[in-house]
Amino acid sequence: MTFGGWLVMILSVGSVTGLLAWTIHRVIRTPGATEHIHGELDIDTHDQDT
């Protein structure tokens, strides 16, 4: 493979891996994230008026 091919491959794989690491870090390190997690029964859609 040529030098240009290696460069494009390393940049693309590196950027996708970096983006994955950044998103995992954001999900794990977000303070108070447990208060924003809702289950199916916690969400009130106001579909039925009782």
N, CA, C and O of each residue as an XYZ file, in Angstrom:
200
protein
N       0.858     -1.166      0.000
C       0.000      0.000      0.000
C       0.904      1.228      0.000
O       2.001      1.209      0.558
N       0.437      2.266     -0.618
C       1.241      3.476     -0.717
C       1.179      4.260      0.594
O       0.383      3.954      1.483
N       2.023      5.260      0.690
C       2.051      6.104      1.884
C       0.726      6.842      2.055
O       0.237      6.982      3.176
N       0.145      7.314      0.960
C      -1.151      7.999      1.037
C      -2.251      7.085      1.538
O      -3.118      7.509      2.303
N      -2.221      5.828      1.109
C      -3.220      4.871      1.592
C      -3.095      4.617      3.079
O      -4.096      4.570      3.795
N      -1.856      4.452      3.547
C      -1.627      4.263      4.982
C      -2.075      5.493      5.765
O      -2.666      5.367      6.838
N      -1.801      6.659      5.243
C      -2.168      7.890      5.937
C      -3.682      8.023      6.056
O      -4.196      8.351      7.126
N      -4.389      7.773      4.977
C      -5.849      7.858      5.009
C      -6.428      6.804      5.946
O      -7.358      7.095      6.698
N      -5.897      5.594      5.913
C      -6.404      4.532      6.776
C      -6.154      4.859      8.247
O      -7.047      4.682      9.076
N      -4.967      5.327      8.578
C      -4.652      5.649      9.973
C      -5.500      6.812     10.468
O      -5.976      6.786     11.603
N      -5.696      7.828      9.640
C      -6.524      8.965     10.048
C      -7.987      8.570     10.227
O      -8.628      9.012     11.180
N      -8.516      7.760      9.345
C      -9.927      7.390      9.462
C     -10.171      6.454     10.646
O     -11.113      6.657     11.412
N      -9.337      5.440     10.799
C      -9.502      4.519     11.925
C      -9.234      5.241     13.241
O      -9.926      5.007     14.232
N      -8.248      6.103     13.252
C      -7.940      6.864     14.463
C      -9.054      7.815     14.858
O      -9.355      7.961     16.042
N      -9.671      8.467     13.871
C     -10.745      9.399     14.205
C     -11.987      8.662     14.711
O     -12.641      9.140     15.638
N     -12.322      7.529     14.133
C     -13.474      6.764     14.604
C     -13.209      6.204     16.000
O     -14.100      6.209     16.849
N     -11.995      5.723     16.238
C     -11.643      5.214     17.564
C     -11.644      6.331     18.598
O     -12.100      6.135     19.725
N     -11.140      7.492     18.226
C     -11.161      8.643     19.134
C     -12.570      9.095     19.459
O     -12.868      9.434     20.604
N     -13.440      9.103     18.458
C     -14.827      9.484     18.693
C     -15.525      8.485     19.612
O     -16.293      8.881     20.489
N     -15.265      7.202     19.417
C     -15.834      6.180     20.292
C     -15.349      6.346     21.724
O     -16.145      6.267     22.660
N     -14.059      6.575     21.905
C     -13.503      6.768     23.254
C     -14.084      8.010     23.909
O     -14.381      7.995     25.103
N     -14.251      9.090     23.145
C     -14.804     10.330     23.699
C     -16.258     10.142     24.134
O     -16.650     10.627     25.196
N     -17.062      9.445     23.326
C     -18.452      9.247     23.699
C     -18.596      8.331     24.906
O     -19.450      8.564     25.761
N     -17.773      7.295     24.985
C     -17.813      6.423     26.158
C     -17.391      7.195     27.399
O     -17.990      7.031     28.462
N     -16.381      8.024     27.281
C     -15.932      8.849     28.405
C     -17.030      9.807     28.846
O     -17.241      9.989     30.045
N     -17.731     10.419     27.904
C     -18.810     11.346     28.249
C     -19.957     10.627     28.962
O     -20.538     11.165     29.905
N     -20.278      9.434     28.522
C     -21.378      8.683     29.137
C     -21.009      8.264     30.551
O     -21.838      8.345     31.457
N     -19.787      7.822     30.747
C     -19.374      7.328     32.059
C     -19.165      8.467     33.046
O     -19.523      8.331     34.216
N     -18.606      9.568     32.616
C     -18.203     10.644     33.523
C     -19.218     11.752     33.708
O     -18.915     12.725     34.398
N     -20.410     11.662     33.128
C     -21.409     12.708     33.279
C     -21.988     12.657     34.686
O     -22.579     11.646     35.068
N     -21.831     13.732     35.470
C     -22.374     13.715     36.829
C     -23.898     13.826     36.808
O     -24.465     14.571     36.009
N     -24.539     13.091     37.675
C     -25.986     13.125     37.793
C     -26.715     12.459     36.649
O     -27.892     12.746     36.430
N     -26.067     11.589     35.919
C     -26.708     10.949     34.772
C     -27.791      9.966     35.200
O     -28.697      9.673     34.420
N     -27.713      9.455     36.417
C     -28.706      8.479     36.863
C     -30.073      9.123     37.053
O     -31.084      8.424     36.987
N     -30.140     10.435     37.287
C     -31.432     11.099     37.425
C     -32.121     11.269     36.083
O     -33.330     11.499     36.041
N     -31.389     11.163     34.993
C     -31.958     11.359     33.664
C     -32.343     10.043     32.997
O     -32.861     10.047     31.880
N     -32.099      8.930     33.660
C     -32.445      7.636     33.099
C     -33.883      7.312     33.496
O     -34.219      7.296     34.680
N     -34.719      7.056     32.508
C     -36.119      6.763     32.761
C     -36.468      5.406     32.182
O     -35.998      5.019     31.112
N     -37.293      4.706     32.912
C     -37.803      3.440     32.414
C     -39.079      3.660     31.625
O     -39.572      4.783     31.519
N     -39.599      2.599     31.082
C     -40.798      2.702     30.265
C     -41.997      3.169     31.077
O     -42.855      3.883     30.559
N     -42.063      2.776     32.337
C     -43.214      3.132     33.164
C     -43.083      4.520     33.792
O     -44.069      5.045     34.309
N     -41.902      5.126     33.762
C     -41.703      6.440     34.365
C     -42.154      7.582     33.468
O     -42.333      8.700     33.952
N     -42.340      7.340     32.197
C     -42.640      8.396     31.253
C     -44.156      8.554     31.147
O     -44.868      7.599     30.835
N     -44.638      9.759     31.409
C     -46.079     10.041     31.312
C     -46.334     10.757     29.990
O     -45.921     11.904     29.815
N     -47.006     10.094     29.068
C     -47.263     10.684     27.755
C     -48.587     11.419     27.692
O     -48.885     12.035     26.669
N     -49.384     11.381     28.731
C     -50.700     12.024     28.802
C     -51.611     11.582     27.666
O     -52.396     12.382     27.155
N     -51.514     10.309     27.263
C     -52.359      9.798     26.179
C     -53.808      9.580     26.637
O     -54.750      9.788     25.871
N     -53.966      9.164     27.878
C     -55.300      8.872     28.390
C     -55.618      9.845     29.509
O     -54.846      9.980     30.459
N     -56.737     10.514     29.402
C     -57.181     11.396     30.472
C     -58.097     10.604     31.405
O     -59.190     10.194     31.015
N     -57.644     10.397     32.627
C     -58.456      9.634     33.588
C     -58.887     10.512     34.709
O     -59.579     10.057     35.620
